[in-house]
Amino acid sequence: MDDEKEIADLLEVYLKNEQFQVKTCYHPKEVIPYLEQEPVSLAILDVMMPELDGFRLLCL
């Protein structure tokens, strides 16, 4: 997840090209309901996000 949409979109393209299933969230609060519904094997988090940084999100 990244607050810079262009970087997140680029990561999504690269990962999908390698056949990964990708869910991109542009705001940290988008990801919380998703994680409650879906198992995740890998999360790429931005540690400099506003409101809820990647470290705090990881601890939820």
N, C-alpha and C positions, 0 to 999 in steps of 0.2 A: 504494500500500500504506500502511496506517495502523494504529498500535497501538490507536487508538480505533475499535472495531468500528462504532459508530454512524455516524461520519463516513465510513468506508469504504463502508458499506452505502448511505448517501445518495448518495455519488459514483457508485456502481454503478447505482443507479436512474436518476439523471440521464443518465448515459452510455448506458445501454440504451434509454432513451426517445428518444435521438437516433440509434438504430440502430447503436451501436458494439457490437462483441463485447467482453465484459469478463470478465476473470479476476481475482478478488479474493483476495488472500492476506493472512492476518491475522498472520503471523509471517514475518520475513525469510528464515528457512531453508526455508519452503515454496516460495519463488519460485525458488530456485536449480535444483532439478530440473525445474521447469516451463520455465525459460528454456533449459535444455539440450535440450528437446524441441520447443519452439514458437518461431517468430519473433514478435517483438513490435515494433509500430510506435510505441507510446507507453507509458511507464511513469510512474506518479505515485507518488513515493516520499516517505516521511516521514523527514526528516533527524534526528529525535529518537527513533528506535526503539531499544529496548534490544538489547544483544548485537551487532547488526550494523546500523549506521545507514545511511540512504539513500545518503550519499556513498560509503561503503565498498562497499555493494552495487552501486552504479553502476560502480565500477572493476573488478568481477569479470569 
